[in-house]
Each structure stands twice: as structure tokens, then as C-alpha cells.
Amino acid sequence: MAIEIRQMIVKTTVVHHTPEDGERHRSDRERAPSRDFREVLEQCRRMVSEMLQERRER
């Protein structure tokens, strides 16, 4: 069995209920660490291959 991951799309939507919420979320976003999505994709690939390996061993 072969699984190939070609593309990963990440979408986030923030809904603000009050202007204060919007300000708080904006400052949170500025402090949030940026993620390298190649690293995230590699982690996903490793996780999938580990799951397949476990399945094969059973």
C-alpha cells in the first residue's frame, strides 16, 4: 500500500464577537511562533508511515 501526500492546505478563520476580542487576538497572533509547513508536512508523513508500519506488523 502506498500513500502519497502531495499538498496540504491549512485554513484558519477567526470570528471576533467584540472589538476587544479582535484586539486581543491580534496581539496573540503577533506573538505566535511561525511554523515551517515543510516541517509540519514531514511530521505528518512520518506519522502516516508509522501507522502503516504498525498495521503491517499486525
Phi and psi in radians as a Rosetta constraint file:
Dihedral C 1 N 2 CA 2 C 2 CIRCULARHARMONIC -2.200 0.35
Dihedral N 2 CA 2 C 2 N 3 CIRCULARHARMONIC 2.309 0.35
Dihedral C 2 N 3 CA 3 C 3 CIRCULARHARMONIC -2.113 0.35
Dihedral N 3 CA 3 C 3 N 4 CIRCULARHARMONIC 2.245 0.35
Dihedral C 3 N 4 CA 4 C 4 CIRCULARHARMONIC -2.078 0.35
Dihedral N 4 CA 4 C 4 N 5 CIRCULARHARMONIC 2.204 0.35
Dihedral C 4 N 5 CA 5 C 5 CIRCULARHARMONIC -1.741 0.35
Dihedral N 5 CA 5 C 5 N 6 CIRCULARHARMONIC 2.010 0.35
Dihedral C 5 N 6 CA 6 C 6 CIRCULARHARMONIC -1.726 0.35
Dihedral N 6 CA 6 C 6 N 7 CIRCULARHARMONIC -0.607 0.35
Dihedral C 6 N 7 CA 7 C 7 CIRCULARHARMONIC -2.606 0.35
Dihedral N 7 CA 7 C 7 N 8 CIRCULARHARMONIC 2.443 0.35
Dihedral C 7 N 8 CA 8 C 8 CIRCULARHARMONIC -2.188 0.35
Dihedral N 8 CA 8 C 8 N 9 CIRCULARHARMONIC 2.187 0.35
Dihedral C 8 N 9 CA 9 C 9 CIRCULARHARMONIC -1.934 0.35
Dihedral N 9 CA 9 C 9 N 10 CIRCULARHARMONIC 2.207 0.35
Dihedral C 9 N 10 CA 10 C 10 CIRCULARHARMONIC -2.037 0.35
Dihedral N 10 CA 10 C 10 N 11 CIRCULARHARMONIC 2.139 0.35
Dihedral C 10 N 11 CA 11 C 11 CIRCULARHARMONIC -2.174 0.35
Dihedral N 11 CA 11 C 11 N 12 CIRCULARHARMONIC 2.351 0.35
Dihedral C 11 N 12 CA 12 C 12 CIRCULARHARMONIC -2.266 0.35
Dihedral N 12 CA 12 C 12 N 13 CIRCULARHARMONIC 2.532 0.35
Dihedral C 12 N 13 CA 13 C 13 CIRCULARHARMONIC -2.298 0.35
Dihedral N 13 CA 13 C 13 N 14 CIRCULARHARMONIC 2.248 0.35
Dihedral C 13 N 14 CA 14 C 14 CIRCULARHARMONIC -1.933 0.35
Dihedral N 14 CA 14 C 14 N 15 CIRCULARHARMONIC 2.198 0.35
Dihedral C 14 N 15 CA 15 C 15 CIRCULARHARMONIC -1.862 0.35
Dihedral N 15 CA 15 C 15 N 16 CIRCULARHARMONIC 2.105 0.35
Dihedral C 15 N 16 CA 16 C 16 CIRCULARHARMONIC -1.684 0.35
Dihedral N 16 CA 16 C 16 N 17 CIRCULARHARMONIC 2.279 0.35
Dihedral C 16 N 17 CA 17 C 17 CIRCULARHARMONIC -1.565 0.35
Dihedral N 17 CA 17 C 17 N 18 CIRCULARHARMONIC -0.576 0.35
Dihedral C 17 N 18 CA 18 C 18 CIRCULARHARMONIC -2.354 0.35
Dihedral N 18 CA 18 C 18 N 19 CIRCULARHARMONIC 2.787 0.35
Dihedral C 18 N 19 CA 19 C 19 CIRCULARHARMONIC -1.025 0.35
Dihedral N 19 CA 19 C 19 N 20 CIRCULARHARMONIC -0.597 0.35
Dihedral C 19 N 20 CA 20 C 20 CIRCULARHARMONIC -1.099 0.35
Dihedral N 20 CA 20 C 20 N 21 CIRCULARHARMONIC -0.716 0.35
Dihedral C 20 N 21 CA 21 C 21 CIRCULARHARMONIC -1.035 0.35
Dihedral N 21 CA 21 C 21 N 22 CIRCULARHARMONIC -0.746 0.35
Dihedral C 21 N 22 CA 22 C 22 CIRCULARHARMONIC -1.047 0.35
Dihedral N 22 CA 22 C 22 N 23 CIRCULARHARMONIC -0.762 0.35
Dihedral C 22 N 23 CA 23 C 23 CIRCULARHARMONIC -1.123 0.35
Dihedral N 23 CA 23 C 23 N 24 CIRCULARHARMONIC -0.743 0.35
Dihedral C 23 N 24 CA 24 C 24 CIRCULARHARMONIC -1.112 0.35
Dihedral N 24 CA 24 C 24 N 25 CIRCULARHARMONIC -0.767 0.35
Dihedral C 24 N 25 CA 25 C 25 CIRCULARHARMONIC -1.148 0.35
Dihedral N 25 CA 25 C 25 N 26 CIRCULARHARMONIC -0.631 0.35
Dihedral C 25 N 26 CA 26 C 26 CIRCULARHARMONIC -1.095 0.35
Dihedral N 26 CA 26 C 26 N 27 CIRCULARHARMONIC -0.762 0.35
Dihedral C 26 N 27 CA 27 C 27 CIRCULARHARMONIC -1.198 0.35
Dihedral N 27 CA 27 C 27 N 28 CIRCULARHARMONIC -0.588 0.35
Dihedral C 27 N 28 CA 28 C 28 CIRCULARHARMONIC -1.077 0.35
Dihedral N 28 CA 28 C 28 N 29 CIRCULARHARMONIC -0.752 0.35
Dihedral C 28 N 29 CA 29 C 29 CIRCULARHARMONIC -1.137 0.35
Dihedral N 29 CA 29 C 29 N 30 CIRCULARHARMONIC -0.653 0.35
Dihedral C 29 N 30 CA 30 C 30 CIRCULARHARMONIC -1.145 0.35
Dihedral N 30 CA 30 C 30 N 31 CIRCULARHARMONIC -0.546 0.35
Dihedral C 30 N 31 CA 31 C 31 CIRCULARHARMONIC -1.488 0.35
Dihedral N 31 CA 31 C 31 N 32 CIRCULARHARMONIC -0.314 0.35
Dihedral C 31 N 32 CA 32 C 32 CIRCULARHARMONIC -1.139 0.35
Dihedral N 32 CA 32 C 32 N 33 CIRCULARHARMONIC 2.403 0.35
Dihedral C 32 N 33 CA 33 C 33 CIRCULARHARMONIC -1.236 0.35
Dihedral N 33 CA 33 C 33 N 34 CIRCULARHARMONIC 2.465 0.35
Dihedral C 33 N 34 CA 34 C 34 CIRCULARHARMONIC -1.368 0.35
Dihedral N 34 CA 34 C 34 N 35 CIRCULARHARMONIC 2.524 0.35
Dihedral C 34 N 35 CA 35 C 35 CIRCULARHARMONIC -1.877 0.35
Dihedral N 35 CA 35 C 35 N 36 CIRCULARHARMONIC 2.451 0.35
Dihedral C 35 N 36 CA 36 C 36 CIRCULARHARMONIC -1.489 0.35
Dihedral N 36 CA 36 C 36 N 37 CIRCULARHARMONIC 1.940 0.35
Dihedral C 36 N 37 CA 37 C 37 CIRCULARHARMONIC -1.226 0.35
Dihedral N 37 CA 37 C 37 N 38 CIRCULARHARMONIC -0.322 0.35
Dihedral C 37 N 38 CA 38 C 38 CIRCULARHARMONIC -1.132 0.35
Dihedral N 38 CA 38 C 38 N 39 CIRCULARHARMONIC -0.663 0.35
Dihedral C 38 N 39 CA 39 C 39 CIRCULARHARMONIC -1.138 0.35
Dihedral N 39 CA 39 C 39 N 40 CIRCULARHARMONIC -0.753 0.35
Dihedral C 39 N 40 CA 40 C 40 CIRCULARHARMONIC -1.087 0.35
Dihedral N 40 CA 40 C 40 N 41 CIRCULARHARMONIC -0.764 0.35
Dihedral C 40 N 41 CA 41 C 41 CIRCULARHARMONIC -1.096 0.35
Dihedral N 41 CA 41 C 41 N 42 CIRCULARHARMONIC -0.706 0.35
Dihedral C 41 N 42 CA 42 C 42 CIRCULARHARMONIC -1.117 0.35
Dihedral N 42 CA 42 C 42 N 43 CIRCULARHARMONIC -0.692 0.35
Dihedral C 42 N 43 CA 43 C 43 CIRCULARHARMONIC -1.105 0.35
Dihedral N 43 CA 43 C 43 N 44 CIRCULARHARMONIC -0.714 0.35
Dihedral C 43 N 44 CA 44 C 44 CIRCULARHARMONIC -1.093 0.35
Dihedral N 44 CA 44 C 44 N 45 CIRCULARHARMONIC -0.778 0.35
Dihedral C 44 N 45 CA 45 C 45 CIRCULARHARMONIC -1.061 0.35
Dihedral N 45 CA 45 C 45 N 46 CIRCULARHARMONIC -0.770 0.35
Dihedral C 45 N 46 CA 46 C 46 CIRCULARHARMONIC -1.099 0.35
Dihedral N 46 CA 46 C 46 N 47 CIRCULARHARMONIC -0.730 0.35
Dihedral C 46 N 47 CA 47 C 47 CIRCULARHARMONIC -1.102 0.35
Dihedral N 47 CA 47 C 47 N 48 CIRCULARHARMONIC -0.768 0.35
Dihedral C 47 N 48 CA 48 C 48 CIRCULARHARMONIC -1.112 0.35
Dihedral N 48 CA 48 C 48 N 49 CIRCULARHARMONIC -0.738 0.35
Dihedral C 48 N 49 CA 49 C 49 CIRCULARHARMONIC -1.196 0.35
Dihedral N 49 CA 49 C 49 N 50 CIRCULARHARMONIC -0.591 0.35
Dihedral C 49 N 50 CA 50 C 50 CIRCULARHARMONIC -1.140 0.35
Dihedral N 50 CA 50 C 50 N 51 CIRCULARHARMONIC -0.718 0.35
Dihedral C 50 N 51 CA 51 C 51 CIRCULARHARMONIC -1.093 0.35
Dihedral N 51 CA 51 C 51 N 52 CIRCULARHARMONIC -0.747 0.35
Dihedral C 51 N 52 CA 52 C 52 CIRCULARHARMONIC -1.145 0.35
Dihedral N 52 CA 52 C 52 N 53 CIRCULARHARMONIC -0.679 0.35
Dihedral C 52 N 53 CA 53 C 53 CIRCULARHARMONIC -1.086 0.35
Dihedral N 53 CA 53 C 53 N 54 CIRCULARHARMONIC -0.788 0.35
Dihedral C 53 N 54 CA 54 C 54 CIRCULARHARMONIC -1.067 0.35
Dihedral N 54 CA 54 C 54 N 55 CIRCULARHARMONIC -0.707 0.35
Dihedral C 54 N 55 CA 55 C 55 CIRCULARHARMONIC -1.133 0.35
Dihedral N 55 CA 55 C 55 N 56 CIRCULARHARMONIC -0.706 0.35
Dihedral C 55 N 56 CA 56 C 56 CIRCULARHARMONIC -1.119 0.35
Dihedral N 56 CA 56 C 56 N 57 CIRCULARHARMONIC -0.633 0.35
Dihedral C 56 N 57 CA 57 C 57 CIRCULARHARMONIC -1.222 0.35
Dihedral N 57 CA 57 C 57 N 58 CIRCULARHARMONIC -0.398 0.35
